[in-house]
Amino acid sequence: MRHGPHHDGSELYVSKDQPALGEKVRLRVRVPSAYRFEIALARSYHDGEPRFKELKQSSRTEFESWWEVELELTNRVTRYRFLFSRDESFEWLRARGLTNHDLHS
């Protein structure tokens, strides 16, 4: 079994449980040290258009690193995914884990 990035929506990974419109929320992703990527992005939508923001590393240990991004909530329901890219390949992180293609569910 391959271990990859993890984000589950709990308070460890999302800074606010029920934010108001216009508030900013910090999203965090835990990445095992063995997982390699060149860039990590968060994708959300604003007025039906995709928006991408780069994740920045916030801490690192021998075993893992934490990456985060801050999103402003512009819709009552804000859906987001994380995109990890390296060597012209892409992996999407969603609640069910990593996939090599984007899923709209």
Salt bridges, closest charged atoms under 4 A:
ASP8 OD2 - HIS6 NE2 3.31
GLU23 OE1 - LYS16 NZ 2.53
ASP47 OD2 - HIS46 NE2 3.34
GLU54 OE1 - LYS56 NZ 3.70
GLU64 OE1 - ARG30 NH1 3.95
GLU68 OE1 - ARG26 NE 3.58
GLU68 OE1 - ARG28 NE 3.77
ASP87 OD2 - ARG86 NH1 3.70
GLU91 OE1 - ARG2 NH2 2.76
ASP102 OD2 - ARG43 NH1 2.57
ASP102 OD1 - ARG81 NH1 3.09
